[in-house]
Amino acid sequence: MINSYLNKISFAYFTIIKYSDTCINNSFTIIYLYFTFNKKDMNWNYIKSDLPASIVVFFVALPLCLGIALASGAPLFSGLIAGIIGGIVVGSLSGSNIGVSGPAAGLAAIVLTAITALGGFENFLLAVVLGGIIQVLFGIVRAGVIGYYFPSSVIKGMLTGIGIIIILKQIPHFFGYDASAEGDFAFFQLDGENTFSGIWSTFQHISLGATLIAIIGLVILILWDQYLTKKSKVFQIIQGPLVAVFLGIIYVIASANNANWAISSEHLVNVPVASSFSELLSKFSSPNFSQISNPQIWITAFTIALVASLETLLCVEATDKLDPEKRVTPTNRELIAQGIGNITSGLIGGLPITQVIVRSSANIQSGGKTKLSAIVHGIFLLLAVVAIPTLLNKIPLSVLAAILFIVGFKLAKPALFKTMYMLGWDQFVPFIITVLGIIFTDLLVGIGLGLMVGILIILWNSFKNSHQLNIDDKLSKEGNSVTITLAEEVTFFNKSSIIKELESIPIDTRLIVDVSKSKFIDFDILSIFEDFKDKAKTKNISIVVKTAYDTLENPGTFYSLSTGRKRSA
């Protein structure tokens, strides 16, 4: 099974490397690779869903690929390469049916710093290749299991936080203020503004033409989503975003000579245009392998591998929750696919790749059913760069902002806040901390804060639930009876609560310590009971220990209640 899988990976990878030039001109080679690798995954019944979804994902991905490259201080073409590889290569090798990969905003700061620190873009590409190799190793040693240990409250907070930040970040673009690059999702922006000051500055730089077509596009998207798709299947096949973009292009062409309503070039998509095929090939870059012994290269490679893997696993967990069919993505296979994607991207001049929640959620919301939608979106990126870059450069960024508004709103529906609140504070607090952390810092910091709060809540609940105290007020021959029933697992976090209970036991009392249901008792807890024995004698407290096998009167030592293994009488 494993050998078969690795053979397929090797075939796909080396075919792409061997025919990389051909693939630029001939996308049928890529489709052939998909069918070769995914015969069992193919279902032509879904193509009517996957094809329209791939178009929407394409329009969402295009400005993000360019914007993230700009925010990373890398050539714009490197973002497009990463988007193409993320769609075609990773999409083909991944086990995710609905996840979409490409350059990630969460890595932009790392890329920006690394390009300067490593002495050039070619040196950085070597770190991307090595980072991909490390990711493949992560998958082989089954490190993907980490993805299953994130609390659902944090995952929901991540989705909601991303939805809100998408809306906030797109407000300036919606009104034609494009000082900040698309894909710059950090609170503190590269243009010196922050999220909210950028919104405030927008109202001093409103572009009438960009705002008008954005409003028209948003109305079309809402009508399409809420009404038209329910009226006819035609409106399900022809997606609203495609119509909005088409009208945006028509508007740009029609208003070009109008001084008041024209949209200037800085408010349009900016795909690099090559005048010839040779010029297109010149935009590809190769890693500088002479720097492979540089320790800074390896440090950067490991950082890329770690952060990219973490972002991917988080996105996998989130997209699986959003998947209407509730399919489960094999995380180890995903890490291997991402690693091969990063190796390929680094070899031909692309940015690091992760699975990305913005593209993935757009895919799900648009009705994508299988990985074909992710692959076809990559093919569209490839064909667009080669065939129609001039036409793409007529698309207003404000229309794309309207599309992302809808994506953001569906991720951050107000009803979710009420639902999480009703689940209790132990679910709501990590959720809201994650949301606020993402809004006011960035994705990884926000998730880290939510995860930390979630762990603290788990420890607090463990502290509270370490034992149960029962006090029998009826006087027996032995005096008052107090029963302390220990939980299944009792650790050193529970020391203070147990000490407090023992100190409160009055004189002339019969203390029953029930450990019959306990599977793990920390050595520190046993030490507390061991120390209490001497004090019990001075207060005339008799001690009885109830195990699953026996009842012990005044046991000689508590250490016989061993930890981590089955106890005997």
Secondary structure, 3 states (H helix, E strand, C coil): CHHHHHHHHHHHHHHHHHCHHHHHHCCHHHHHHHHHHCCCCCCHHHHHHHHHHHHHHHHHHHHHHHHHHHHCCCCHHHHHHHHHHHHHHHHHHCCCCCCCEEECHHHHHHHHHHHHHCCCHHHHHHHHHHHHHHHHHHHHCCHHHHHHHCCHHHHHHHHHHHHHHHHHHHHHHHCCCCCCCCCCCCCECCCCCEHHHHHHHHCCCCCHHHHHHHHHHHHHHHHHHHHHHHHCCHHHHCCHHHHHHHHHHHHHHHCCCCCCCCCCHHHECCCCCCCCHHHHHHCCCCCCHHHCCCHHHHHHHHHHHHHHHHHHHHHHHHHHHHCCCCCCCCHHHHHHHHHHHHHHHHHHCCCCEEECHHHHHHHHHCCCCCCHHHHHHHHHHHHHHHHCHHHHCCCEHHHHHHHHHHHHHHHCCHHHHHHHHHCCHHHHHHHHHHHHHHHHCCHHHHHHHHHHHHHHHHHHHHHHCCEEEEEEEEEECCEEEEEEEECCEECHHHHHHHHHHHHCCCCCEEEEEECCCCCEECHHHHHHHHHHHHHHHHCCCEEEEECCCCEEECCCCHHHCCCCCCCCC
